Amino acid sequence: MECQLRQAYNACGCIGWNYPQFEAGGMPLCFGTKTWSLSSKCFEEAMANFDAGPCECPRACTGSSFSYSVTKKEFDLIKMCYLKNATELVSWLLNSSDV
């Protein structure tokens, strides 16, 4: 992503307000300038038209994928409130089939 940001910064002279800064002392933001609409449009277009060719990236620069899962259990709030301490609560949540 740093290479993509550098290309956009070099093309437009500013960086989006919602992107990480990578230069010491910061970089001019496209947000909040007199030419906000022009510089912001330039930055977003440069990010969208990114050319990874000149970049030396250790992994794919254009994206990452992650897998995830969601687990859900219903639990008895009344029973939970009568547990004595956090250790007992955690043990009960992890091991109880009637949670």
Backbone atoms as SQL, in Angstrom:
CREATE TABLE atoms (id INTEGER PRIMARY KEY, chain TEXT, resi INTEGER, resn TEXT, atom TEXT, x REAL, y REAL, z REAL);
INSERT INTO atoms VALUES
  (1, 'A', 1, 'MET', 'N', 0.821, -1.193, 0.000),
  (2, 'A', 1, 'MET', 'CA', 0.000, 0.000, 0.000),
  (3, 'A', 1, 'MET', 'C', 0.869, 1.263, 0.000),
  (4, 'A', 2, 'GLU', 'N', 2.044, 1.172, 0.608),
  (5, 'A', 2, 'GLU', 'CA', 2.907, 2.356, 0.656),
  (6, 'A', 2, 'GLU', 'C', 3.302, 2.809, -0.738),
  (7, 'A', 3, 'CYS', 'N', 3.610, 1.873, -1.619),
  (8, 'A', 3, 'CYS', 'CA', 3.982, 2.219, -2.982),
  (9, 'A', 3, 'CYS', 'C', 2.816, 2.898, -3.701),
  (10, 'A', 4, 'GLN', 'N', 1.623, 2.372, -3.503),
  (11, 'A', 4, 'GLN', 'CA', 0.427, 2.951, -4.104),
  (12, 'A', 4, 'GLN', 'C', 0.214, 4.379, -3.590),
  (13, 'A', 5, 'LEU', 'N', 0.384, 4.578, -2.283),
  (14, 'A', 5, 'LEU', 'CA', 0.241, 5.918, -1.702),
  (15, 'A', 5, 'LEU', 'C', 1.302, 6.871, -2.246),
  (16, 'A', 6, 'ARG', 'N', 2.530, 6.387, -2.382),
  (17, 'A', 6, 'ARG', 'CA', 3.607, 7.237, -2.919),
  (18, 'A', 6, 'ARG', 'C', 3.293, 7.671, -4.349),
  (19, 'A', 7, 'GLN', 'N', 2.810, 6.749, -5.173),
  (20, 'A', 7, 'GLN', 'CA', 2.465, 7.106, -6.546),
  (21, 'A', 7, 'GLN', 'C', 1.374, 8.174, -6.575),
  (22, 'A', 8, 'ALA', 'N', 0.348, 7.997, -5.759),
  (23, 'A', 8, 'ALA', 'CA', -0.745, 8.973, -5.715),
  (24, 'A', 8, 'ALA', 'C', -0.243, 10.316, -5.191),
  (25, 'A', 9, 'TYR', 'N', 0.598, 10.290, -4.173),
  (26, 'A', 9, 'TYR', 'CA', 1.160, 11.516, -3.611),
  (27, 'A', 9, 'TYR', 'C', 2.024, 12.237, -4.648),
  (28, 'A', 10, 'ASN', 'N', 2.857, 11.501, -5.334),
  (29, 'A', 10, 'ASN', 'CA', 3.722, 12.106, -6.355),
  (30, 'A', 10, 'ASN', 'C', 2.908, 12.706, -7.499),
  (31, 'A', 11, 'ALA', 'N', 1.800, 12.075, -7.847),
  (32, 'A', 11, 'ALA', 'CA', 0.965, 12.574, -8.936),
  (33, 'A', 11, 'ALA', 'C', 0.150, 13.796, -8.533),
  (34, 'A', 12, 'CYS', 'N', -0.269, 13.863, -7.266),
  (35, 'A', 12, 'CYS', 'CA', -1.229, 14.895, -6.851),
  (36, 'A', 12, 'CYS', 'C', -0.690, 15.905, -5.841),
  (37, 'A', 13, 'GLY', 'N', 0.416, 15.587, -5.200),
  (38, 'A', 13, 'GLY', 'CA', 0.997, 16.514, -4.231),
  (39, 'A', 13, 'GLY', 'C', 0.310, 16.515, -2.874),
  (40, 'A', 14, 'CYS', 'N', -0.574, 15.562, -2.652),
  (41, 'A', 14, 'CYS', 'CA', -1.246, 15.456, -1.365),
  (42, 'A', 14, 'CYS', 'C', -1.679, 14.011, -1.165),
  (43, 'A', 15, 'ILE', 'N', -2.113, 13.736, 0.049),
  (44, 'A', 15, 'ILE', 'CA', -2.557, 12.389, 0.393),
  (45, 'A', 15, 'ILE', 'C', -3.933, 12.499, 1.047),
  (46, 'A', 16, 'GLY', 'N', -4.771, 11.496, 0.867),
  (47, 'A', 16, 'GLY', 'CA', -6.104, 11.511, 1.463),
  (48, 'A', 16, 'GLY', 'C', -6.032, 11.591, 2.981),
  (49, 'A', 17, 'TRP', 'N', -6.964, 12.301, 3.573),
  (50, 'A', 17, 'TRP', 'CA', -6.960, 12.483, 5.033),
  (51, 'A', 17, 'TRP', 'C', -7.119, 11.165, 5.779),
  (52, 'A', 18, 'ASN', 'N', -7.708, 10.169, 5.144),
  (53, 'A', 18, 'ASN', 'CA', -7.980, 8.908, 5.811),
  (54, 'A', 18, 'ASN', 'C', -6.956, 7.816, 5.483),
  (55, 'A', 19, 'TYR', 'N', -5.788, 8.210, 4.997),
  (56, 'A', 19, 'TYR', 'CA', -4.725, 7.264, 4.693),
  (57, 'A', 19, 'TYR', 'C', -3.558, 7.500, 5.632),
  (58, 'A', 20, 'PRO', 'N', -2.752, 6.454, 5.891),
  (59, 'A', 20, 'PRO', 'CA', -1.622, 6.621, 6.804),
  (60, 'A', 20, 'PRO', 'C', -0.533, 7.523, 6.225),
  (61, 'A', 21, 'GLN', 'N', 0.104, 8.283, 7.080),
  (62, 'A', 21, 'GLN', 'CA', 1.234, 9.127, 6.701),
  (63, 'A', 21, 'GLN', 'C', 2.494, 8.262, 6.740),
  (64, 'A', 22, 'PHE', 'N', 3.383, 8.396, 5.787),
  (65, 'A', 22, 'PHE', 'CA', 4.605, 7.601, 5.792),
  (66, 'A', 22, 'PHE', 'C', 5.861, 8.462, 5.700),
  (67, 'A', 23, 'GLU', 'N', 5.710, 9.777, 5.664),
  (68, 'A', 23, 'GLU', 'CA', 6.860, 10.670, 5.645),
  (69, 'A', 23, 'GLU', 'C', 7.014, 11.317, 7.014),
  (70, 'A', 24, 'ALA', 'N', 8.238, 11.448, 7.491),
  (71, 'A', 24, 'ALA', 'CA', 8.478, 12.142, 8.752),
  (72, 'A', 24, 'ALA', 'C', 8.001, 13.582, 8.632),
  (73, 'A', 25, 'GLY', 'N', 7.293, 14.068, 9.608),
  (74, 'A', 25, 'GLY', 'CA', 6.788, 15.431, 9.565),
  (75, 'A', 25, 'GLY', 'C', 5.455, 15.571, 8.864),
  (76, 'A', 26, 'GLY', 'N', 4.936, 14.480, 8.310),
  (77, 'A', 26, 'GLY', 'CA', 3.627, 14.503, 7.670),
  (78, 'A', 26, 'GLY', 'C', 3.677, 14.929, 6.221),
  (79, 'A', 27, 'MET', 'N', 2.527, 14.887, 5.598),
  (80, 'A', 27, 'MET', 'CA', 2.391, 15.226, 4.188),
  (81, 'A', 27, 'MET', 'C', 1.147, 16.094, 4.032),
  (82, 'A', 28, 'PRO', 'N', 1.108, 16.955, 3.025),
  (83, 'A', 28, 'PRO', 'CA', -0.102, 17.758, 2.817),
  (84, 'A', 28, 'PRO', 'C', -1.302, 16.852, 2.534),
  (85, 'A', 29, 'LEU', 'N', -2.416, 17.196, 3.146),
  (86, 'A', 29, 'LEU', 'CA', -3.632, 16.420, 2.952),
  (87, 'A', 29, 'LEU', 'C', -4.474, 17.006, 1.834),
  (88, 'A', 30, 'CYS', 'N', -5.120, 16.162, 1.071),
  (89, 'A', 30, 'CYS', 'CA', -6.035, 16.619, 0.027),
  (90, 'A', 30, 'CYS', 'C', -7.281, 17.233, 0.667),
  (91, 'A', 31, 'PHE', 'N', -7.624, 16.800, 1.839),
  (92, 'A', 31, 'PHE', 'CA', -8.802, 17.289, 2.553),
  (93, 'A', 31, 'PHE', 'C', -8.500, 18.653, 3.173),
  (94, 'A', 32, 'GLY', 'N', -9.411, 19.582, 3.045),
  (95, 'A', 32, 'GLY', 'CA', -9.289, 20.864, 3.721),
  (96, 'A', 32, 'GLY', 'C', -8.512, 21.934, 2.982),
  (97, 'A', 33, 'THR', 'N', -8.183, 21.712, 1.730),
  (98, 'A', 33, 'THR', 'CA', -7.464, 22.731, 0.970),
  (99, 'A', 33, 'THR', 'C', -8.443, 23.519, 0.104),
  (100, 'A', 34, 'LYS', 'N', -8.000, 24.634, -0.417),
  (101, 'A', 34, 'LYS', 'CA', -8.856, 25.428, -1.302),
  (102, 'A', 34, 'LYS', 'C', -9.247, 24.642, -2.536),
  (103, 'A', 35, 'THR', 'N', -8.354, 23.788, -2.985),
  (104, 'A', 35, 'THR', 'CA', -8.625, 22.992, -4.183),
  (105, 'A', 35, 'THR', 'C', -9.018, 21.573, -3.790),
  (106, 'A', 36, 'TRP', 'N', -9.736, 21.450, -2.678),
  (107, 'A', 36, 'TRP', 'CA', -10.072, 20.134, -2.146),
  (108, 'A', 36, 'TRP', 'C', -10.690, 19.224, -3.186),
  (109, 'A', 37, 'SER', 'N', -11.681, 19.689, -3.899),
  (110, 'A', 37, 'SER', 'CA', -12.379, 18.802, -4.831),
  (111, 'A', 37, 'SER', 'C', -11.447, 18.324, -5.946),
  (112, 'A', 38, 'LEU', 'N', -10.565, 19.196, -6.432),
  (113, 'A', 38, 'LEU', 'CA', -9.642, 18.799, -7.499),
  (114, 'A', 38, 'LEU', 'C', -8.562, 17.862, -6.975),
  (115, 'A', 39, 'SER', 'N', -7.956, 18.221, -5.821),
  (116, 'A', 39, 'SER', 'CA', -6.867, 17.395, -5.303),
  (117, 'A', 39, 'SER', 'C', -7.396, 16.067, -4.791),
  (118, 'A', 40, 'SER', 'N', -8.571, 16.078, -4.177),
  (119, 'A', 40, 'SER', 'CA', -9.152, 14.842, -3.688),
  (120, 'A', 40, 'SER', 'C', -9.490, 13.920, -4.859),
  (121, 'A', 41, 'LYS', 'N', -10.049, 14.477, -5.907),
  (122, 'A', 41, 'LYS', 'CA', -10.382, 13.689, -7.096),
  (123, 'A', 41, 'LYS', 'C', -9.107, 13.121, -7.721),
  (124, 'A', 42, 'CYS', 'N', -8.065, 13.923, -7.806),
  (125, 'A', 42, 'CYS', 'CA', -6.785, 13.471, -8.349),
  (126, 'A', 42, 'CYS', 'C', -6.260, 12.297, -7.535),
  (127, 'A', 43, 'PHE', 'N', -6.278, 12.432, -6.208),
  (128, 'A', 43, 'PHE', 'CA', -5.758, 11.383, -5.333),
  (129, 'A', 43, 'PHE', 'C', -6.548, 10.083, -5.488),
  (130, 'A', 44, 'GLU', 'N', -7.863, 10.176, -5.452),
  (131, 'A', 44, 'GLU', 'CA', -8.694, 8.976, -5.565),
  (132, 'A', 44, 'GLU', 'C', -8.517, 8.300, -6.928),
  (133, 'A', 45, 'GLU', 'N', -8.389, 9.096, -7.979),
  (134, 'A', 45, 'GLU', 'CA', -8.157, 8.514, -9.305),
  (135, 'A', 45, 'GLU', 'C', -6.785, 7.852, -9.376),
  (136, 'A', 46, 'ALA', 'N', -5.777, 8.482, -8.784),
  (137, 'A', 46, 'ALA', 'CA', -4.434, 7.896, -8.777),
  (138, 'A', 46, 'ALA', 'C', -4.423, 6.586, -7.993),
  (139, 'A', 47, 'MET', 'N', -5.167, 6.523, -6.885),
  (140, 'A', 47, 'MET', 'CA', -5.244, 5.285, -6.109),
  (141, 'A', 47, 'MET', 'C', -5.960, 4.193, -6.912),
  (142, 'A', 48, 'ALA', 'N', -7.012, 4.571, -7.631),
  (143, 'A', 48, 'ALA', 'CA', -7.787, 3.599, -8.410),
  (144, 'A', 48, 'ALA', 'C', -7.002, 3.081, -9.615),
  (145, 'A', 49, 'ASN', 'N', -6.122, 3.922, -10.192),
  (146, 'A', 49, 'ASN', 'CA', -5.365, 3.547, -11.388),
  (147, 'A', 49, 'ASN', 'C', -3.932, 3.158, -11.052),
  (148, 'A', 50, 'PHE', 'N', -3.717, 2.584, -9.915),
  (149, 'A', 50, 'PHE', 'CA', -2.398, 2.198, -9.416),
  (150, 'A', 50, 'PHE', 'C', -1.697, 1.222, -10.351),
  (151, 'A', 51, 'ASP', 'N', -0.416, 1.481, -10.619),
  (152, 'A', 51, 'ASP', 'CA', 0.411, 0.591, -11.438),
  (153, 'A', 51, 'ASP', 'C', 1.456, -0.041, -10.527),
  (154, 'A', 52, 'ALA', 'N', 1.317, -1.328, -10.235),
  (155, 'A', 52, 'ALA', 'CA', 2.238, -2.016, -9.328),
  (156, 'A', 52, 'ALA', 'C', 3.574, -2.344, -9.977),
  (157, 'A', 53, 'GLY', 'N', 3.715, -2.102, -11.263),
  (158, 'A', 53, 'GLY', 'CA', 4.944, -2.435, -11.984),
  (159, 'A', 53, 'GLY', 'C', 6.224, -1.908, -11.357),
  (160, 'A', 54, 'PRO', 'N', 6.302, -0.601, -11.050),
  (161, 'A', 54, 'PRO', 'CA', 7.552, -0.079, -10.500),
  (162, 'A', 54, 'PRO', 'C', 7.775, -0.386, -9.015),
  (163, 'A', 55, 'CYS', 'N', 6.842, -1.012, -8.368),
  (164, 'A', 55, 'CYS', 'CA', 6.952, -1.296, -6.936),
  (165, 'A', 55, 'CYS', 'C', 7.689, -2.606, -6.689),
  (166, 'A', 56, 'GLU', 'N', 8.456, -2.637, -5.639),
  (167, 'A', 56, 'GLU', 'CA', 9.108, -3.864, -5.198),
  (168, 'A', 56, 'GLU', 'C', 8.432, -4.296, -3.908),
  (169, 'A', 57, 'CYS', 'N', 7.362, -5.027, -4.043),
  (170, 'A', 57, 'CYS', 'CA', 6.552, -5.408, -2.888),
  (171, 'A', 57, 'CYS', 'C', 6.835, -6.850, -2.485),
  (172, 'A', 58, 'PRO', 'N', 6.950, -7.108, -1.188),
  (173, 'A', 58, 'PRO', 'CA', 7.186, -8.480, -0.748),
  (174, 'A', 58, 'PRO', 'C', 5.969, -9.379, -0.924),
  (175, 'A', 59, 'ARG', 'N', 4.782, -8.796, -1.028),
  (176, 'A', 59, 'ARG', 'CA', 3.548, -9.545, -1.265),
  (177, 'A', 59, 'ARG', 'C', 2.619, -8.672, -2.103),
  (178, 'A', 60, 'ALA', 'N', 1.492, -9.178, -2.463),
  (179, 'A', 60, 'ALA', 'CA', 0.558, -8.437, -3.314),
  (180, 'A', 60, 'ALA', 'C', 0.242, -7.066, -2.729),
  (181, 'A', 61, 'CYS', 'N', 0.374, -6.037, -3.542),
  (182, 'A', 61, 'CYS', 'CA', 0.137, -4.673, -3.078),
  (183, 'A', 61, 'CYS', 'C', -1.328, -4.261, -3.189),
  (184, 'A', 62, 'THR', 'N', -2.063, -4.956, -3.980),
  (185, 'A', 62, 'THR', 'CA', -3.417, -4.491, -4.263),
  (186, 'A', 62, 'THR', 'C', -4.465, -5.042, -3.320),
  (187, 'A', 63, 'GLY', 'N', -4.128, -5.995, -2.474),
  (188, 'A', 63, 'GLY', 'CA', -5.141, -6.480, -1.555),
  (189, 'A', 63, 'GLY', 'C', -4.682, -7.664, -0.732),
  (190, 'A', 64, 'SER', 'N', -5.418, -7.948, 0.278),
  (191, 'A', 64, 'SER', 'CA', -5.189, -9.101, 1.140),
  (192, 'A', 64, 'SER', 'C', -6.532, -9.760, 1.386),
  (193, 'A', 65, 'SER', 'N', -6.505, -11.042, 1.610),
  (194, 'A', 65, 'SER', 'CA', -7.756, -11.721, 1.939),
  (195, 'A', 65, 'SER', 'C', -7.574, -12.463, 3.251),
  (196, 'A', 66, 'PHE', 'N', -8.626, -12.511, 4.009),
  (197, 'A', 66, 'PHE', 'CA', -8.618, -13.159, 5.305),
  (198, 'A', 66, 'PHE', 'C', -9.851, -14.044, 5.409),
  (199, 'A', 67, 'SER', 'N', -9.728, -15.118, 6.147),
  (200, 'A', 67, 'SER', 'CA', -10.901, -15.940, 6.408),
  (201, 'A', 67, 'SER', 'C', -11.331, -15.708, 7.851),
  (202, 'A', 68, 'TYR', 'N', -12.589, -15.915, 8.111),
  (203, 'A', 68, 'TYR', 'CA', -13.097, -15.728, 9.462),
  (204, 'A', 68, 'TYR', 'C', -14.289, -16.638, 9.677),
  (205, 'A', 69, 'SER', 'N', -14.635, -16.811, 10.915),
  (206, 'A', 69, 'SER', 'CA', -15.840, -17.556, 11.256),
  (207, 'A', 69, 'SER', 'C', -16.503, -16.875, 12.445),
  (208, 'A', 70, 'VAL', 'N', -17.778, -17.087, 12.562),
  (209, 'A', 70, 'VAL', 'CA', -18.548, -16.507, 13.655),
  (210, 'A', 70, 'VAL', 'C', -19.164, -17.646, 14.443),
  (211, 'A', 71, 'THR', 'N', -18.976, -17.594, 15.746),
  (212, 'A', 71, 'THR', 'CA', -19.554, -18.591, 16.630),
  (213, 'A', 71, 'THR', 'C', -20.481, -17.877, 17.600),
  (214, 'A', 72, 'LYS', 'N', -21.589, -18.499, 17.883),
  (215, 'A', 72, 'LYS', 'CA', -22.577, -17.845, 18.729),
  (216, 'A', 72, 'LYS', 'C', -23.176, -18.863, 19.684),
  (217, 'A', 73, 'LYS', 'N', -23.343, -18.441, 20.939),
  (218, 'A', 73, 'LYS', 'CA', -23.998, -19.262, 21.944),
  (219, 'A', 73, 'LYS', 'C', -24.949, -18.381, 22.732),
  (220, 'A', 74, 'GLU', 'N', -26.087, -18.923, 23.081),
  (221, 'A', 74, 'GLU', 'CA', -26.968, -18.206, 23.990),
  (222, 'A', 74, 'GLU', 'C', -26.532, -18.562, 25.407),
  (223, 'A', 75, 'PHE', 'N', -26.702, -17.625, 26.337),
  (224, 'A', 75, 'PHE', 'CA', -26.333, -17.946, 27.710),
  (225, 'A', 75, 'PHE', 'C', -27.345, -17.384, 28.692),
  (226, 'A', 76, 'ASP', 'N', -27.346, -17.969, 29.857),
  (227, 'A', 76, 'ASP', 'CA', -28.281, -17.633, 30.917),
  (228, 'A', 76, 'ASP', 'C', -27.682, -16.502, 31.753),
  (229, 'A', 77, 'LEU', 'N', -28.185, -15.306, 31.598),
  (230, 'A', 77, 'LEU', 'CA', -27.648, -14.148, 32.323),
  (231, 'A', 77, 'LEU', 'C', -27.792, -14.300, 33.829),
  (232, 'A', 78, 'ILE', 'N', -28.892, -14.857, 34.288),
  (233, 'A', 78, 'ILE', 'CA', -29.104, -15.023, 35.736),
  (234, 'A', 78, 'ILE', 'C', -28.044, -15.961, 36.307),
  (235, 'A', 79, 'LYS', 'N', -27.830, -17.089, 35.662),
  (236, 'A', 79, 'LYS', 'CA', -26.822, -18.045, 36.128),
  (237, 'A', 79, 'LYS', 'C', -25.429, -17.406, 36.084),
  (238, 'A', 80, 'MET', 'N', -25.166, -16.656, 35.032),
  (239, 'A', 80, 'MET', 'CA', -23.861, -16.023, 34.884),
  (240, 'A', 80, 'MET', 'C', -23.586, -15.030, 36.004),
  (241, 'A', 81, 'CYS', 'N', -24.597, -14.321, 36.460),
  (242, 'A', 81, 'CYS', 'CA', -24.419, -13.303, 37.508),
  (243, 'A', 81, 'CYS', 'C', -24.065, -13.910, 38.859),
  (244, 'A', 82, 'TYR', 'N', -24.366, -15.184, 39.074),
  (245, 'A', 82, 'TYR', 'CA', -24.083, -15.809, 40.364),
  (246, 'A', 82, 'TYR', 'C', -22.732, -16.504, 40.414),
  (247, 'A', 83, 'LEU', 'N', -21.965, -16.431, 39.364),
  (248, 'A', 83, 'LEU', 'CA', -20.624, -17.009, 39.389),
  (249, 'A', 83, 'LEU', 'C', -19.729, -16.149, 40.278),
  (250, 'A', 84, 'LYS', 'N', -18.733, -16.761, 40.914),
  (251, 'A', 84, 'LYS', 'CA', -17.948, -16.088, 41.948),
  (252, 'A', 84, 'LYS', 'C', -16.848, -15.174, 41.435),
  (253, 'A', 85, 'ASN', 'N', -16.230, -15.512, 40.311),
  (254, 'A', 85, 'ASN', 'CA', -15.118, -14.697, 39.817),
  (255, 'A', 85, 'ASN', 'C', -14.953, -14.870, 38.310),
  (256, 'A', 86, 'ALA', 'N', -14.039, -14.120, 37.749),
  (257, 'A', 86, 'ALA', 'CA', -13.836, -14.134, 36.296),
  (258, 'A', 86, 'ALA', 'C', -13.333, -15.488, 35.810),
  (259, 'A', 87, 'THR', 'N', -12.498, -16.142, 36.590),
  (260, 'A', 87, 'THR', 'CA', -11.979, -17.450, 36.191),
  (261, 'A', 87, 'THR', 'C', -13.120, -18.459, 36.076),
  (262, 'A', 88, 'GLU', 'N', -14.030, -18.438, 37.063),
  (263, 'A', 88, 'GLU', 'CA', -15.182, -19.333, 37.027),
  (264, 'A', 88, 'GLU', 'C', -16.081, -19.003, 35.840),
  (265, 'A', 89, 'LEU', 'N', -16.241, -17.726, 35.551),
  (266, 'A', 89, 'LEU', 'CA', -17.058, -17.296, 34.417),
  (267, 'A', 89, 'LEU', 'C', -16.480, -17.809, 33.099),
  (268, 'A', 90, 'VAL', 'N', -15.192, -17.617, 32.895),
  (269, 'A', 90, 'VAL', 'CA', -14.547, -18.061, 31.655),
  (270, 'A', 90, 'VAL', 'C', -14.656, -19.570, 31.519),
  (271, 'A', 91, 'SER', 'N', -14.387, -20.282, 32.593),
  (272, 'A', 91, 'SER', 'CA', -14.486, -21.735, 32.566),
  (273, 'A', 91, 'SER', 'C', -15.899, -22.173, 32.218),
  (274, 'A', 92, 'TRP', 'N', -16.883, -21.531, 32.818),
  (275, 'A', 92, 'TRP', 'CA', -18.286, -21.862, 32.552),
  (276, 'A', 92, 'TRP', 'C', -18.654, -21.593, 31.095),
  (277, 'A', 93, 'LEU', 'N', -18.213, -20.448, 30.553),
  (278, 'A', 93, 'LEU', 'CA', -18.527, -20.100, 29.168),
  (279, 'A', 93, 'LEU', 'C', -17.880, -21.069, 28.178),
  (280, 'A', 94, 'LEU', 'N', -16.663, -21.483, 28.465),
  (281, 'A', 94, 'LEU', 'CA', -15.955, -22.365, 27.547),
  (282, 'A', 94, 'LEU', 'C', -16.397, -23.819, 27.620),
  (283, 'A', 95, 'ASN', 'N', -16.845, -24.261, 28.786),
  (284, 'A', 95, 'ASN', 'CA', -17.103, -25.683, 28.976),
  (285, 'A', 95, 'ASN', 'C', -18.563, -26.070, 29.120),
  (286, 'A', 96, 'SER', 'N', -19.407, -25.141, 29.348),
  (287, 'A', 96, 'SER', 'CA', -20.796, -25.469, 29.626),
  (288, 'A', 96, 'SER', 'C', -21.574, -25.771, 28.356),
  (289, 'A', 97, 'SER', 'N', -22.300, -26.861, 28.370),
  (290, 'A', 97, 'SER', 'CA', -23.155, -27.172, 27.219),
  (291, 'A', 97, 'SER', 'C', -24.511, -26.503, 27.355),
  (292, 'A', 98, 'ASP', 'N', -24.834, -26.026, 28.549),
  (293, 'A', 98, 'ASP', 'CA', -26.135, -25.380, 28.769),
  (294, 'A', 98, 'ASP', 'C', -26.013, -23.857, 28.793),
  (295, 'A', 99, 'VAL', 'N', -24.968, -23.341, 28.170),
  (296, 'A', 99, 'VAL', 'CA', -24.745, -21.907, 28.162),
  (297, 'A', 99, 'VAL', 'C', -25.741, -21.247, 27.328);
